[in-house]
């Protein structure tokens, strides 16, 4: 039997990139998966591909993670469809429309911070609160939140994103402390992966991208499914039942030397 057989997972922002990779890896290990995604077409496509490739149930749910009511409806959909929820992966992120992508601290706006904390922190809090009763009652649960080296290493020009991700790490660690009594494990992944967003960055700033790869001890960006998804699948399994409140750097060793990030400079 596969290690995640009979488990039900929600993966937010699973229509592409790291979220898609994690959803596919959880499914490969036997989990039923809800693809929570703003874009209905990409969500449906990922769910269909999962069912075809791995032979497990998958359901797409269109959701705006900045809307608490929709987030709660997503969890209700999961329970109504699969009977419960065992695994939650908070991965969703979207830049604010019209915002400058790289801006110094003194030029960040209130709207930049409000958006970053809404999607990067509040959305995860709402989802965690919504799944908690189901995990508590069965005394089993896995919460995996995606943070970032941007916050850990204080990369310049993304302070709103950095702050939201570091707040998410604090939330995760506090929940790990409070919910350990219910055998709910809460952990953080800080990933480095070759996603669509990374490819756009590398095309726009090839010199910076090449320098980042040069300073990565493994010399490559991770694969969303094989590398980042593999770590998530471990955290979601019984093998990680005694691991909680931790930050795992799935980054090829980039965090070791504090890889510089000068995007937009």
N, C-alpha and C positions, 0 to 999 in steps of 0.2 A: 504494500500500500504506500502511495506517495505521502510525503511527510505533512502536506497540508490538505489531504483528503478530508472531506466533510467540514472544512472551514469556509467561512464566508468573509470576503474582504471588500472594503470600499477603498478605491484609489482615486483621489481627487486630481484634476488636471491630467487625466490619463489618456487624453486624445492624441498626445504626441510626446516626444522627448523622454525624459526620465520617468514620468508618470506612466507612459505607455510601456516602457521597458520593465518597470516594476510589476505592472498589471500582468504582463505576459509571463514573467518569471513565476509569479504566484500561481497563475493558472497552470503553468508547466508542472508545478509541484502539487497540483490537485485541487487548488482552491476555486470555489465559485467567486466571480468577481463582478462588482458593480463599477462601471466606467463612469465616473462623475466628471462631466465635461460641459463647458459653456457652449461649444460648437456641437450641435446635434449631429451633423453629418460625420464629423471625425469620430465622435463618440460611438455612433452606430457602427462605423467601419471597423474600429478597434474591437468592439464586442463581437462582431461577426467573425473577424479573423481569429480571435481567441477560441471561439467555439469550433471553428474549422480546424485549427492547428492543434488544439489540445483536448478537444472532446469534453470540455467542462462547461457548465452553464455560465453565461455572461450576460449582463444586462446594462444597457446604456441609460444614463439619466442626465438630462440637460439641467444644469444648475448654474446660477450666478452665486459664487461663493461669498460675495459681498452682501448677500441678502439672507438674513438669519432665517426667515420663514422658508426660503427655498432649501437652505442647508438642512433644516429639520425635516422637511418633506423628503429629502434625499435619504435620510436615515430610515424614515418610515417606509419608503419604497423598498429599501433593502430588506427590512424585516418582513414586510408583506410578501415580498417575492421569494425570499430564501429562508424565512423563519427566524433569523437571528443575525447578528453581526459579531464576528470574532476578531477581525483585523481591520485597523484603520490606518491608512497612509495619507497624511496631509502633505500634498505636493503642489497644489494649485498655486500659480502665480501669474499675474498679467500686469504689464506696465500700464500706468495711467495714460489714457488717450490724450495726446497733445502735449505731454510732458517732455521736456528735454531729457535725453537718456543719461547724460553724464553732466552733473552740475555740482559746483562747490557748495560746501556747507552754508556759506553766507547767502547763497542764491536759491536754496531750497524753499519751497512754498509750504504753507499750511496744507494745501491740497495734496502736495506730494506725500507728506507724512500721513495725512488722513487715509489716503488710498493704500499706502504701504502697510499701515497697521490694520486696516480693514481686511485686506486679502491675505496678508502675511501673518497676522496674529489672531484677530477676532474670528476669522473663518475657522481656523483650527480649534480655537476655544469652543465655539458653538458646536462643532462636530464632535469634539471630545465629550462635551457635556451631554450631547444627544445619545452617544453610544454607551456612555458609562453605565446606565441601569442594566443593560443587557449583559455587559461584561461582569458587572458586580454580582448579578444574581447567579451566574454560572461559575463565578470565581475563576474566570479565565479570560484573558484579553491581551491584545498586542496593539500598541499605538506607536507608530513610526512617523516622526515628523522630519521633514526635509528642511535643514537649515543651510548655512553657506559659509565657505571660507571668507567671503567678503566681510562678514561681521567679525569672525574670529581674528582675522588679520587686519581689520580696519582699512579695507581697500578704499582709496579716495574716490570722490565724486559719486558715491552711491550711499550716502549716509542714511537716507530714509529706508532703503532696502536693508542695509546693514543692521540698523536699529531694530527693525521689525523681526529680522531673523534671530538676533540675539535675545529679544524678548520671547520669541518662540522657544528658544532653548531654555530660558528660565521657567516658562510655563511647563515645559516637558519634564524638567527635573523636579519641579514642585509636585506635579501630578504623580510622578513616579514615587515620590516619598509618601504622599497621601494614599495612593491607591495600591501600594504594594500589599497591604493587608488583604486585598481582594484578589491577589495573584494576577494583577494587571501590570504588565511590563511596558514602560514608556521609554523610548530611546530616540536618539537623533542621528540622522545621517547627514554629513556634509560631503556632497559629491563633487566630482569633476568628471564631466561626461561630454562626449561628442554628440551634441543634440543639434536640432535645427537652429536654435538661438546661437550656439557656439559657432556653427558654420557661418552664420551671418556676421558675427563678430570677427572671425578669422578672415573673411573676405574683405571686410571694411578696414581692418587693421592687421594686415599680414605680418608686419614686423613684430608687433606686440604678441601676436599669437605664436610666432616662431620662438620668441624669447621665453614665453610661458612653457612651451614644450621642452625647450632646452633645459630649463630649471626644474622640470618634473623628473624626479629620480627614475621613473619608469619610461620616460620619454614619449608618453602617449596620453591622450585623453581616454577615459573609460568608455566602455560600451554600456548604454543604458540598461540593456536586458541582462547581459552576461555578468557585468561587473557590479553595477549598482543594484540591479535586481537580485543578484545573488546574495548580497549583504542583507537586503530587505527580506528575502525569503528565509534566511537564517534567523533574523530577529523575529519573524512571524511564527517560527516553529517552536516545538517543545525543547529543542536544543538550547534555546535562549531563555529558558524559564527562570534562570537565576541571574539574569542580566537586565538591569533597569537603571534609568537615570544617566545613561552614558551617551557620549558623543562619539560616533564612529566616523573616521575620516576615510571615505572611499574615494581617494584622490591620487593614487599612485605615489603617495609620499610627498605631495606638494606642500602639505602643511609643515613638514619638518623644518624647512628652511625659510618659511614665511614668504612664499613666492610673491614678488612684487606685482602690482596690478596698477597700470598707469593709463587705463582706458580713458580717452577723452582729453588727456593732458596735452 
